[in-house]
Amino acid sequence: MKQKSMQVEDFTCLISLSIVSPAFEDKIVQTMDRLDDIGIDSYTLLVTPLFEMKGSNNFEKHEVFSKYLTSMGQELSLYGFSHLTKSGEPAEFKGLNVEQIKSKLQRGVSSFRSAFGHNPTGFVPPRWIAPSGIQKAMESMRFKYYVVDNQIHSFESNKVFTTTDHFISSGDGKLDIMDSLIELEIGGAMQIAIHPNDNGSDSMFNLITDMKDRLGYKFLSYRDYLKVNPN
């Protein structure tokens, strides 16, 4: 059945914290505190089960951190398996075929379930990049949604929700939003992904504060947005 296309409502921002990994434990806790201070109480934690393929970043070795994340009540979704391609590019699923995608997803879900005791709600590929085979690979998984570029594909409603743009922080303290300033000012629907290293800079948090307080954006996790748009 063909998915129906829908536009995410204006002045809506689907917000996430990406690369949730023990590698960034302190920065993630601090970032969540800063979001709370701003008044953002709904966002998605994008979990990378084995960041950079390092055993020290395995969540099963960090039970206290896993329990802390679960206790916060925020959505937990899958953000790849290791985040990186074999060449080290932060776009793990780029150029993979269907079977390779399935293998990575299965490993990611298995590690996620071992750490948190349940399946991830949804799936977002690193850098929001995935080949066309991603949809076929998803058929055997139990995600409620997946995201690629500006599109959120909901399995529960059989709809594709589209945002005007998305900002994916690389954690270097720089935030290039010049091309989207007009869309922001008129309230175009956005996706924003915060990097743990953003905690060392005010740029991202100043943007979010301005969007919320001056422009009137509402911020939601993917789960919470789809929950209020179920049909």
N, CA, C and O of each residue as an XYZ file, in Angstrom:
924
protein
N       0.844     -1.196      0.000
C       0.000      0.000      0.000
C       0.883      1.251      0.000
O       1.817      1.371      0.792
N       0.569      2.161     -0.892
C       1.360      3.382     -0.996
C       1.150      4.261      0.236
O       0.027      4.427      0.712
N       2.252      4.820      0.744
C       2.165      5.686      1.912
C       1.642      7.064      1.526
O       2.042      7.632      0.510
N       0.750      7.587      2.346
C       0.212      8.925      2.129
C       1.201      9.964      2.634
O       1.756      9.813      3.722
N       1.425     11.010      1.862
C       2.381     12.051      2.232
C       1.681     13.189      2.973
O       0.643     13.690      2.540
N       2.276     13.584      4.100
C       1.723     14.655      4.924
C       2.848     15.619      5.302
O       3.991     15.200      5.486
N       2.528     16.895      5.415
C       3.492     17.891      5.859
C       3.403     18.050      7.372
O       2.308     18.206      7.913
N       4.533     18.014      8.054
C       4.551     18.312      9.484
C       4.099     19.756      9.674
O       4.489     20.637      8.909
N       3.286     19.994     10.682
C       2.708     21.310     10.896
C       3.775     22.388     11.105
O       4.838     22.126     11.666
N       3.471     23.597     10.644
C       4.362     24.731     10.869
C       4.606     24.945     12.357
O       3.791     24.566     13.198
N       5.729     25.552     12.660
C       6.151     25.848     14.029
C       6.268     24.579     14.891
O       6.036     24.595     16.100
N       6.640     23.479     14.211
C       6.901     22.216     14.899
C       8.346     21.819     14.642
O       8.818     21.879     13.507
N       9.047     21.415     15.693
C      10.421     20.930     15.550
C      10.528     19.559     16.213
O      10.234     19.407     17.399
N      10.949     18.574     15.441
C      11.189     17.231     15.953
C      12.656     17.176     16.372
O      13.554     17.244     15.533
N      12.885     17.052     17.666
C      14.227     17.251     18.219
C      14.789     15.959     18.793
O      14.071     15.164     19.400
N      16.083     15.768     18.590
C      16.743     14.552     19.082
C      18.152     14.862     19.560
O      18.754     15.872     19.193
N      18.651     13.970     20.383
C      20.048     14.003     20.839
C      20.706     12.775     20.246
O      20.365     11.647     20.601
N      21.653     12.990     19.338
C      22.238     11.876     18.592
C      23.552     11.387     19.199
O      24.176     12.049     20.028
N      23.936     10.200     18.745
C      25.109      9.475     19.250
C      25.036      9.357     20.772
O      25.967      9.738     21.482
N      23.932      8.832     21.252
C      23.812      8.538     22.681
C      24.610      7.268     22.936
O      24.193      6.167     22.576
N      25.761      7.445     23.561
C      26.730      6.372     23.767
C      27.485      6.628     25.059
O      27.647      7.780     25.462
N      27.953      5.567     25.719
C      28.796      5.754     26.906
C      30.029      6.606     26.628
O      30.625      7.159     27.552
N      30.413      6.712     25.355
C      31.578      7.532     25.003
C      31.354      8.997     25.368
O      32.312      9.741     25.578
N      30.079      9.412     25.445
C      29.746     10.801     25.739
C      28.880     10.927     26.988
O      28.093     11.867     27.095
N      29.008     10.014     27.918
C      28.079      9.934     29.045
C      27.894     11.262     29.774
O      26.763     11.720     29.933
N      28.972     11.881     30.214
C      28.861     13.131     30.982
C      28.216     14.237     30.151
O      27.369     14.977     30.651
N      28.614     14.351     28.887
C      28.078     15.405     28.022
C      26.596     15.185     27.732
O      25.838     16.146     27.600
N      26.185     13.930     27.635
C      24.777     13.636     27.390
C      23.943     14.041     28.597
O      22.887     14.654     28.443
N      24.401     13.708     29.781
C      23.688     14.095     31.001
C      23.584     15.618     31.089
O      22.528     16.155     31.419
N      24.687     16.308     30.790
C      24.690     17.773     30.842
C      23.758     18.376     29.787
O      23.074     19.365     30.046
N      23.740     17.772     28.602
C      22.871     18.268     27.536
C      21.399     18.099     27.913
O      20.587     18.991     27.670
N      21.067     16.978     28.493
C      19.688     16.751     28.922
C      19.290     17.762     30.002
O      18.147     18.217     30.040
N      20.221     18.104     30.864
C      19.954     19.132     31.888
C      19.701     20.492     31.230
O      18.817     21.236     31.654
N      20.476     20.808     30.200
C      20.309     22.094     29.522
C      18.970     22.159     28.786
O      18.319     23.204     28.771
N      18.563     21.057     28.183
C      17.260     21.023     27.521
C      16.142     21.226     28.539
O      15.156     21.910     28.263
N      16.303     20.637     29.699
C      15.324     20.805     30.768
C      15.253     22.272     31.202
O      14.171     22.805     31.445
N      16.415     22.913     31.295
C      16.455     24.325     31.689
C      15.735     25.213     30.674
O      15.099     26.200     31.046
N      15.837     24.859     29.392
C      15.182     25.630     28.339
C      13.672     25.398     28.356
O      12.894     26.234     27.897
N      13.279     24.253     28.891
C      11.860     23.912     28.911
C      11.465     22.918     27.842
O      10.292     22.812     27.486
N      12.461     22.177     27.319
C      12.198     21.137     26.326
C      12.027     19.824     27.080
O      12.977     19.314     27.674
N      10.818     19.280     27.054
C      10.558     18.069     27.835
C      10.176     16.861     26.990
O       9.775     15.829     27.528
N      10.297     16.983     25.670
C      10.018     15.860     24.776
C      11.063     15.849     23.674
O      11.119     16.769     22.858
N      11.886     14.815     23.646
C      12.901     14.675     22.604
C      13.291     13.205     22.487
O      13.007     12.401     23.374
N      13.939     12.874     21.387
C      14.337     11.495     21.116
C      15.815     11.306     21.430
O      16.655     12.103     21.013
N      16.123     10.248     22.165
C      17.502      9.854     22.410
C      17.877      8.826     21.348
O      17.342      7.718     21.334
N      18.798      9.198     20.457
C      19.217      8.330     19.362
C      20.439      7.522     19.795
O      21.553      8.040     19.869
N      20.206      6.262     20.074
C      21.209      5.389     20.688
C      22.075      4.706     19.636
O      21.560      4.109     18.691
N      23.387      4.798     19.806
C      24.354      4.073     18.985
C      24.962      2.982     19.861
O      25.813      3.280     20.699
N      24.545      1.714     19.689
C      24.920      0.639     20.624
C      26.416      0.370     20.757
O      26.886      0.036     21.844
N      27.171      0.510     19.668
C      28.609      0.217     19.744
C      29.371      1.280     18.960
O      29.957      0.991     17.917
N      29.359      2.494     19.461
C      29.974      3.630     18.783
C      31.433      3.352     18.454
O      32.219      2.969     19.320
N      31.783      3.553     17.174
C      33.135      3.362     16.644
C      33.647      1.932     16.815
O      34.854      1.694     16.760
N      32.729      0.976     17.024
C      33.079     -0.445     17.175
C      34.050     -0.689     18.330
O      34.855     -1.619     18.283
N      33.973      0.138     19.357
C      34.844     -0.008     20.516
C      34.100     -0.713     21.648
O      33.014     -0.291     22.044
N      34.695     -1.790     22.165
C      34.070     -2.544     23.236
C      33.775     -1.707     24.464
O      32.824     -1.986     25.194
N      34.587     -0.675     24.699
C      34.384      0.187     25.866
C      33.095      0.994     25.752
O      32.607      1.528     26.749
N      32.538      1.087     24.536
C      31.309      1.842     24.318
C      30.063      0.954     24.293
O      28.975      1.412     23.945
N      30.228     -0.299     24.659
C      29.106     -1.228     24.711
C      28.223     -0.906     25.920
O      28.708     -0.888     27.051
N      26.954     -0.656     25.694
C      26.038     -0.282     26.774
C      25.940     -1.360     27.859
O      25.679     -1.050     29.021
N      26.144     -2.600     27.484
C      26.041     -3.683     28.466
C      27.113     -3.567     29.550
O      26.987     -4.167     30.618
N      28.151     -2.808     29.279
C      29.204     -2.576     30.275
C      28.936     -1.310     31.091
O      29.724     -0.938     31.961
N      27.818     -0.661     30.797
C      27.491      0.607     31.466
C      26.040      0.560     31.944
O      25.210      1.360     31.513
N      25.748     -0.366     32.822
C      24.389     -0.601     33.286
C      23.789      0.622     33.973
O      22.608      0.918     33.787
N      24.583      1.329     34.758
C      24.072      2.492     35.484
C      23.616      3.573     34.503
O      22.567      4.189     34.693
N      24.409      3.798     33.455
C      24.058      4.800     32.447
C      22.793      4.384     31.697
O      21.926      5.217     31.432
N      22.685      3.104     31.356
C      21.499      2.601     30.663
C      20.251      2.817     31.507
O      19.213      3.242     30.999
N      20.360      2.519     32.798
C      19.211      2.688     33.696
C      18.855      4.168     33.847
O      17.681      4.525     33.948
N      19.873      5.019     33.860
C      19.623      6.458     33.955
C      18.825      6.939     32.748
O      17.837      7.658     32.899
N      19.252      6.543     31.552
C      18.561      6.974     30.336
C      17.119      6.483     30.335
O      16.208      7.228     29.973
N      16.908      5.249     30.734
C      15.560      4.694     30.781
C      14.691      5.458     31.777
O      13.508      5.690     31.527
N      15.283      5.846     32.904
C      14.523      6.513     33.966
C      14.037      7.900     33.557
O      13.106      8.430     34.163
N      14.658      8.494     32.531
C      14.297      9.846     32.134
C      12.963      9.911     31.378
O      12.383     10.987     31.235
N      12.487      8.778     30.903
C      11.181      8.731     30.261
C      11.142      9.263     28.838
O      10.064      9.395     28.260
N      12.300      9.571     28.263
C      12.336     10.050     26.885
C      12.369      8.873     25.907
O      12.730      7.754     26.272
N      11.995      9.145     24.687
C      12.005      8.101     23.664
C      13.432      7.620     23.397
O      14.363      8.422     23.324
N      13.590      6.318     23.255
C      14.872      5.714     22.909
C      14.736      5.034     21.550
O      13.985      4.068     21.410
N      15.454      5.531     20.557
C      15.423      4.951     19.217
C      16.839      4.603     18.773
O      17.820      5.018     19.389
N      16.922      3.844     17.707
C      18.212      3.342     17.234
C      18.841      4.306     16.236
O      18.185      4.798     15.318
N      20.137      4.563     16.442
C      20.894      5.458     15.560
C      22.073      4.683     14.994
O      23.228      4.947     15.329
N      21.759      3.714     14.123
C      22.797      2.875     13.560
C      23.314      1.855     14.550
O      22.707      1.632     15.597
N      24.419      1.244     14.225
C      25.070      0.282     15.117
C      26.384      0.849     15.643
O      26.609      0.898     16.852
N      27.259      1.281     14.714
C      28.551      1.838     15.126
C      28.713      3.302     14.719
O      29.651      3.973     15.147
N      27.781      3.794     13.881
C      27.758      5.179     13.388
C      28.654      5.398     12.176
O      28.398      6.308     11.388
N      29.695      4.592     12.005
C      30.683      4.860     10.968
C      30.683      3.813      9.858
O      30.328      2.655     10.074
N      31.092      4.252      8.652
C      31.363      3.320      7.564
C      32.752      2.716      7.789
O      33.472      3.128      8.698
N      33.119      1.751      6.969
C      34.445      1.136      7.087
C      35.564      2.152      6.885
O      36.656      1.998      7.432
N      35.290      3.188      6.100
C      36.313      4.205      5.843
C      36.331      5.284      6.920
O      37.170      6.184      6.886
N      35.399      5.193      7.885
C      35.365      6.168      8.970
C      34.425      7.330      8.745
O      34.397      8.267      9.544
N      33.644      7.286      7.657
C      32.693      8.362      7.380
C      31.472      8.211      8.301
O      30.982      7.098      8.487
N      30.982      9.301      8.873
C      29.839      9.218      9.796
C      28.503      9.087      9.081
O      27.571      9.843      9.357
N      28.407      8.127      8.159
C      27.162      7.862      7.425
C      27.090      6.356      7.224
O      27.220      5.860      6.105
N      26.885      5.647      8.303
C      27.063      4.195      8.386
C      26.340      3.388      7.309
O      26.852      2.357      6.876
N      25.173      3.828      6.873
C      24.369      3.019      5.952
C      24.532      3.422      4.491
O      23.921      2.821      3.607
N      25.334      4.415      4.241
C      25.534      4.912      2.885
C      26.100      3.812      1.979
O      27.125      3.208      2.293
N      25.425      3.559      0.857
C      25.923      2.613     -0.136
C      25.717      1.149      0.176
O      26.183      0.301     -0.584
N      25.034      0.810      1.269
C      24.828     -0.588      1.625
C      23.661     -1.188      0.852
O      22.719     -0.485      0.488
N      23.731     -2.517      0.600
C      22.594     -3.186     -0.021
C      21.613     -3.657      1.052
O      21.868     -3.486      2.244
N      20.509     -4.242      0.641
C      19.445     -4.604      1.578
C      19.938     -5.573      2.646
O      19.647     -5.391      3.828
N      20.677     -6.594      2.243
C      21.144     -7.593      3.218
C      22.137     -6.990      4.211
O      22.125     -7.342      5.391
N      22.982     -6.098      3.748
C      23.930     -5.430      4.649
C      23.195     -4.529      5.636
O      23.559     -4.453      6.810
N      22.160     -3.849      5.154
C      21.356     -3.003      6.038
C      20.684     -3.859      7.103
O      20.720     -3.520      8.286
N      20.066     -4.977      6.687
C      19.390     -5.865      7.631
C      20.346     -6.364      8.699
O      20.002     -6.407      9.881
N      21.549     -6.742      8.281
C      22.538     -7.261      9.231
C      22.883     -6.227     10.286
O      22.938     -6.544     11.474
N      23.116     -4.993      9.863
C      23.447     -3.934     10.817
C      22.267     -3.628     11.741
O      22.446     -3.421     12.941
N      21.068     -3.602     11.176
C      19.884     -3.332     11.984
C      19.671     -4.426     13.033
O      19.375     -4.132     14.191
N      19.821     -5.668     12.628
C      19.633     -6.784     13.551
C      20.652     -6.739     14.685
O      20.310     -6.985     15.841
N      21.902     -6.426     14.354
C      22.928     -6.316     15.397
C      22.632     -5.141     16.322
O      22.803     -5.230     17.538
N      22.186     -4.039     15.724
C      21.859     -2.864     16.522
C      20.712     -3.115     17.475
O      20.786     -2.762     18.652
N      19.642     -3.729     16.967
C      18.470     -4.006     17.795
C      18.809     -4.999     18.902
O      18.366     -4.839     20.040
N      19.594     -6.023     18.570
C      19.981     -7.015     19.575
C      20.771     -6.376     20.715
O      20.513     -6.660     21.884
N      21.719     -5.526     20.383
C      22.520     -4.845     21.409
C      21.662     -3.883     22.211
O      21.805     -3.776     23.429
N      20.773     -3.185     21.524
C      19.871     -2.236     22.185
C      18.999     -2.974     23.193
O      18.862     -2.545     24.339
N      18.408     -4.093     22.758
C      17.511     -4.852     23.625
C      18.258     -5.391     24.848
O      17.713     -5.407     25.952
N      19.482     -5.825     24.654
C      20.275     -6.335     25.773
C      20.537     -5.254     26.813
O      20.588     -5.531     28.011
N      20.702     -4.027     26.347
C      21.017     -2.919     27.259
C      19.779     -2.357     27.942
O      19.825     -2.004     29.121
N      18.665     -2.271     27.204
C      17.495     -1.545     27.713
C      16.284     -2.431     28.004
O      15.315     -1.977     28.612
N      16.333     -3.681     27.577
C      15.251     -4.599     27.893
C      14.035     -4.495     26.993
O      13.015     -5.128     27.266
N      14.116     -3.714     25.930
C      13.004     -3.581     24.985
C      13.557     -3.124     23.644
O      14.717     -2.720     23.550
N      12.738     -3.185     22.618
C      13.164     -2.749     21.292
C      13.155     -1.230     21.178
O      12.402     -0.567     21.891
N      13.971     -0.670     20.303
C      13.909      0.778     20.057
C      12.593      1.130     19.386
O      12.020      0.319     18.659
N      12.115      2.349     19.636
C      10.851      2.777     19.034
C      10.982      2.935     17.528
O      10.155      2.433     16.767
N      12.015      3.626     17.108
C      12.200      3.890     15.691
C      13.659      3.791     15.290
O      14.506      3.390     16.088
N      13.946      4.156     14.062
C      15.310      4.086     13.541
C      15.627      5.334     12.727
O      14.842      5.767     11.884
N      16.796      5.896     13.002
C      17.330      7.020     12.227
C      18.757      6.663     11.829
O      19.573      6.389     12.709
N      19.090      6.654     10.543
C      20.464      6.345     10.130
C      21.385      7.536     10.393
O      20.952      8.680     10.258
N      22.623      7.300     10.761
C      23.558      8.401     10.972
C      23.596      9.363      9.785
O      23.614      8.960      8.622
N      23.608     10.643     10.129
C      23.561     11.744      9.154
C      22.260     11.763      8.373
O      22.142     12.511      7.403
N      21.277     10.957      8.768
C      19.968     10.902      8.110
C      20.089     10.402      6.671
O      19.235     10.691      5.833
N      21.174      9.638      6.386
C      21.458      9.169      5.032
C      21.283      7.654      4.949
O      21.824      6.914      5.771
N      20.518      7.196      3.945
C      20.351      5.760      3.718
C      20.009      5.524      2.252
O      19.384      6.380      1.625
N      20.405      4.380      1.690
C      20.070      4.074      0.300
C      18.602      3.689      0.159
O      17.902      3.497      1.154
N      18.144      3.579     -1.079
C      16.735      3.273     -1.334
C      16.321      1.919     -0.768
O      15.140      1.703     -0.498
N      17.259      1.016     -0.585
C      16.957     -0.312     -0.057
C      16.541     -0.315      1.395
O      16.146     -1.355      1.922
N      16.622      0.829      2.053
C      16.287      0.896      3.471
C      14.834      0.500      3.711
O      14.532     -0.144      4.716
N      13.933      0.871      2.811
C      12.517      0.572      3.021
C      12.269     -0.935      2.987
O      11.517     -1.450      3.814
N      12.874     -1.633      2.069
C      12.699     -3.091      1.988
C      13.307     -3.769      3.216
O      12.749     -4.731      3.744
N      14.454     -3.258      3.664
C      15.102     -3.834      4.838
C      14.249     -3.663      6.083
O      14.303     -4.480      7.001
N      13.464     -2.601      6.108
C      12.632     -2.303      7.269
C      11.456     -3.271      7.424
O      10.903     -3.405      8.515
N      11.080     -3.932      6.357
C       9.884     -4.769      6.378
C       9.959     -5.897      7.401
O       8.929     -6.328      7.920
N      11.154     -6.375      7.693
C      11.305     -7.485      8.635
C      11.580     -7.007     10.063
O      11.725     -7.827     10.970
N      11.650     -5.697     10.269
C      11.936     -5.155     11.586
C      10.642     -4.715     12.262
O       9.577     -4.724     11.645
N      10.739     -4.331     13.526
C       9.540     -3.956     14.279
C       9.571     -2.497     14.740
O       9.080     -2.163     15.818
N      10.142     -1.658     13.923
C      10.166     -0.235     14.241
C       8.794      0.388     13.983
O       8.056     -0.070     13.111
N       8.461      1.415     14.730
C       7.225      2.147     14.488
C       7.412      3.199     13.397
O       6.443      3.656     12.791
N       8.677      3.580     13.152
C       8.965      4.563     12.111
C      10.439      4.510     11.766
O      11.241      3.934     12.502
N      10.792      5.116     10.641
C      12.195      5.388     10.341
C      12.277      6.733      9.641
O      11.302      7.210      9.061
N      13.463      7.338      9.706
C      13.663      8.682      9.172
C      14.803      8.674      8.159
O      15.856      8.084      8.405
N      14.593      9.320      7.040
C      15.654      9.565      6.059
C      15.475     10.982      5.533
O      14.401     11.351      5.058
N      16.521     11.756      5.623
C      16.493     13.138      5.142
C      15.348     13.896      5.821
O      15.287     13.923      7.050
N      14.450     14.505      5.066
C      13.365     15.293      5.653
C      12.074     14.502      5.833
O      11.021     15.090      6.079
N      12.140     13.179      5.716
C      10.932     12.368      5.750
C      10.911     11.397      6.929
O      11.892     10.709      7.210
N       9.773     11.361      7.605
C       9.541     10.427      8.702
C       8.492      9.426      8.230
O       7.333      9.783      8.018
N       8.904      8.178      8.066
C       8.023      7.132      7.556
C       7.390      6.394      8.736
O       8.083      5.720      9.498
N       6.079      6.525      8.878
C       5.359      5.885      9.980
C       4.729      4.580      9.514
O       3.940      4.571      8.569
N       5.077      3.475     10.178
C       4.487      2.194      9.836
C       3.076      2.062     10.412
O       2.234      1.376      9.833
N       2.816      2.706     11.532
C       1.517      2.581     12.187
C       0.410      3.298     11.415
O      -0.718      2.808     11.351
N       0.723      4.446     10.833
C      -0.293      5.193     10.098
C      -0.163      5.052      8.586
O      -1.026      5.506      7.834
N       0.935      4.411      8.142
C       1.237      4.280      6.719
C       1.315      5.651      6.035
O       0.833      5.837      4.918
N       1.935      6.599      6.741
C       2.114      7.948      6.216
C       3.581      8.336      6.217
O       4.381      7.798      6.983
N       3.919      9.271      5.355
C       5.249      9.877      5.338
C       5.078     11.341      5.725
O       4.444     12.108      5.001
N       5.638     11.723      6.857
C       5.561     13.098      7.328
C       6.829     13.829      6.911
O       7.932     13.336      7.146
N       6.686     14.991      6.301
C       7.824     15.718      5.736
C       8.052     17.038      6.464
O       7.112     17.789      6.724
N       9.315     17.308      6.787
C       9.688     18.603      7.350
C      10.329     19.459      6.257
O      10.756     18.951      5.221
N      10.386     20.748      6.508
C      10.977     21.665      5.531
C      12.483     21.473      5.441
O      13.063     21.546      4.358
N      13.118     21.225      6.596
C      14.572     21.089      6.622
C      14.984     20.345      7.886
O      14.155     20.064      8.752
N      16.272     20.031      7.983
C      16.795     19.418      9.199
C      18.216     19.899      9.453
O      18.998     20.092      8.522
N      18.537     20.090     10.733
C      19.882     20.494     11.141
C      20.502     19.348     11.923
O      19.960     18.927     12.945
N      21.623     18.846     11.454
C      22.313     17.761     12.147
C      23.661     18.292     12.600
O      24.557     18.498     11.782
N      23.807     18.510     13.883
C      25.049     19.069     14.391
C      26.179     18.056     14.296
O      25.979     16.862     14.520
N      27.367     18.546     13.961
C      28.561     17.691     13.936
C      29.371     17.835     15.216
O      30.397     17.179     15.396
N      28.890     18.715     16.113
C      29.544     18.857     17.413
C      30.799     19.694     17.404
O      31.588     19.633     18.347
N      31.004     20.480     16.354
C      32.228     21.285     16.265
C      31.996     22.738     16.699
O      32.880     23.584     16.559
N      30.808     23.015     17.223
C      30.516     24.365     17.692
C      30.028     25.302     16.619
O      29.663     26.442     16.909
N      30.014     24.836     15.359
C      29.571     25.669     14.254
C      28.152     25.256     13.861
O      27.818     24.071     13.861
N      27.340     26.223     13.534
C      25.960     25.945     13.172
C      25.584     26.809     11.975
O      25.310     28.000     12.119
N      25.573     26.205     10.802
C      25.291     26.929      9.572
C      23.801     26.797      9.235
O      23.358     25.769      8.724
N      23.043     27.847      9.528
C      21.604     27.805      9.259
C      21.191     28.890      8.269
O      20.004     29.182      8.129
N      22.162     29.486      7.585
C      21.868     30.603      6.695
C      20.826     30.235      5.637
O      19.931     31.027      5.341
N      20.944     29.027      5.065
C      20.031     28.626      3.997
C      18.609     28.401      4.494
O      17.671     28.342      3.699
N      18.450     28.275      5.818
C      17.124     27.973      6.364
C      16.534     29.110      7.184
O      15.469     28.957      7.783
N      17.219     30.249      7.214
C      16.748     31.349      8.052
C      15.339     31.812      7.686
O      14.522     32.079      8.566
N      15.060     31.905      6.391
C      13.735     32.358      5.972
C      12.672     31.354      6.411
O      11.616     31.735      6.915
N      12.964     30.066      6.213
C      12.000     29.039      6.619
C      11.771     29.073      8.125
O      10.647     28.889      8.591
N      12.822     29.305      8.874
C      12.681     29.392     10.329
C      11.791     30.573     10.721
O      10.913     30.444     11.574
N      12.024     31.696     10.102
C      11.280     32.903     10.461
C       9.792     32.782     10.149
O       8.968     33.400     10.823
N       9.441     31.994      9.138
C       8.027     31.838      8.805
C       7.449     30.563      9.424
O       6.292     30.213      9.191
N       8.271     29.881     10.212
C       7.752     28.755     10.982
C       7.759     27.414     10.293
O       6.990     26.533     10.676
N       8.597     27.222      9.289
C       8.656     25.929      8.607
C       9.027     24.795      9.547
O       9.880     24.961     10.419
N       8.392     23.648      9.375
C       8.658     22.491     10.239
C      10.104     22.028     10.094
O      10.636     21.969      8.985
N      10.732     21.705     11.212
C      12.153     21.366     11.235
C      12.421     20.071     11.999
O      11.615     19.618     12.812
N      13.585     19.495     11.706
C      14.169     18.461     12.553
C      15.510     19.009     13.040
O      16.260     19.602     12.266
N      15.806     18.811     14.313
C      17.093     19.230     14.859
C      17.710     18.065     15.611
O      17.055     17.427     16.435
N      18.969     17.793     15.323
C      19.717     16.766     16.050
C      20.888     17.425     16.774
O      21.758     18.027     16.144
N      20.903     17.307     18.079
C      21.977     17.861     18.898
C      23.080     16.820     19.053
O      22.799     15.635     19.235
N      24.312     17.254     18.980
C      25.468     16.385     19.218
C      25.915     16.568     20.666
O      25.852     17.686     21.178
N      26.364     15.509     21.345
C      26.819     15.672     22.739
C      27.859     16.770     22.921
O      27.879     17.441     23.953
N      28.726     16.958     21.920
C      29.765     17.988     22.033
C      29.227     19.406     21.948
O      29.951     20.364     22.218
N      27.937     19.548     21.567
C      27.338     20.882     21.548
C      27.270     21.489     22.939
O      27.109     22.699     23.094
N      27.394     20.643     23.940
C      27.341     21.141     25.310
C      28.476     22.122     25.611
O      28.394     22.902     26.559
N      29.535     22.076     24.798
C      30.658     22.987     24.999
C      30.486     24.321     24.309
O      31.371     25.174     24.380
N      29.347     24.516     23.635
C      29.079     25.756     22.921
C      27.630     26.156     23.155
O      26.787     25.310     23.453
N      27.341     27.453     23.018
C      25.973     27.930     23.223
C      25.169     28.030     21.932
O      23.969     28.303     21.975
N      25.813     27.813     20.777
C      25.155     28.066     19.490
C      23.852     27.300     19.325
O      22.819     27.894     19.014
N      23.890     25.993     19.529
C      22.709     25.174     19.344
C      21.613     25.536     20.344
O      20.439     25.623     19.984
N      21.997     25.742     21.584
C      21.020     26.026     22.626
C      20.417     27.422     22.469
O      19.256     27.644     22.814
N      21.207     28.358     21.950
C      20.669     29.688     21.657
C      19.641     29.613     20.529
O      18.615     30.292     20.569
N      19.925     28.781     19.523
C      18.984     28.606     18.417
C      17.668     28.019     18.924
O      16.590     28.514     18.595
N      17.766     26.964     19.723
C      16.565     26.306     20.249
C      15.762     27.268     21.120
O      14.535     27.314     21.031
N      16.449     28.030     21.957
C      15.772     28.998     22.831
C      15.053     30.055     22.012
O      13.922     30.426     22.326
N      15.708     30.543     20.960
C      15.104     31.560     20.101
C      13.881     30.999     19.380
O      12.852     31.666     19.283
N      13.996     29.786     18.881
C      12.868     29.151     18.198
C      11.678     28.989     19.143
O      10.527     29.185     18.752
N      11.967     28.636     20.366
C      10.901     28.397     21.342
C      10.288     29.698     21.853
O       9.067     29.858     21.836
N      11.119     30.617     22.304
C      10.622     31.809     22.997
C      10.190     32.934     22.053
O       9.193     33.608     22.309
N      10.936     33.140     20.964
C      10.596     34.250     20.065
C       9.678     33.813     18.932
O       8.719     34.508     18.596
N       9.980     32.648     18.342
C       9.218     32.214     17.171
C       8.025     31.329     17.523
O       7.118     31.159     16.708
N       8.020     30.771     18.719
C       6.864     29.992     19.148
C       6.829     28.552     18.672
O       5.752     27.965     18.564
N       7.988     27.972     18.386
C       8.030     26.567     17.989
C       7.705     25.661     19.172
O       8.046     25.964     20.316
N       7.041     24.546     18.878
C       6.874     23.484     19.868
C       7.841     22.353     19.508
O       8.038     22.043     18.333
N       8.437     21.748     20.525
C       9.452     20.726     20.331
C       8.919     19.379     20.800
O       8.384     19.256     21.902
N       9.075     18.365     19.942
C       8.565     17.035     20.245
C       9.544     15.957     19.795
O      10.298     16.146     18.840
N       9.521     14.833     20.491
C      10.220     13.652     20.007
C       9.453     13.100     18.811
O       8.302     13.471     18.582
N      10.087     12.217     18.053
C       9.383     11.568     16.948
C       8.193     10.775     17.488
O       7.094     10.845     16.938
N       8.413     10.034     18.549
C       7.346      9.230     19.150
C       6.147     10.082     19.526
O       5.009      9.735     19.211
N       6.399     11.195     20.199
C       5.289     12.020     20.680
C       4.579     12.724     19.524
O       3.366     12.928     19.580
N       5.317     13.097     18.480
C       4.653     13.699     17.335
C       3.737     12.683     16.652
O       2.589     12.996     16.337
N       4.237     11.478     16.426
C       3.430     10.456     15.750
C       2.260     10.013     16.614
O       1.235      9.571     16.094
N       2.404     10.126     17.926
C       1.330      9.744     18.831
C       0.116     10.652     18.678
O      -1.024     10.208     18.811
N       0.370     11.930     18.397
C      -0.751     12.865     18.237
C      -1.197     12.973     16.780
O      -2.122     13.716     16.455
N      -0.524     12.218     15.909
C      -0.926     12.157     14.485
C      -1.021     10.687     14.070
O      -0.306     10.260     13.163
N      -1.891      9.906     14.719
C      -1.895      8.461     14.526
C      -2.588      7.981     13.260
O      -2.316      6.870     12.806
N      -3.471      8.778     12.676
C      -4.282      8.279     11.564
C      -4.074      9.096     10.280
O      -4.686      8.800      9.255
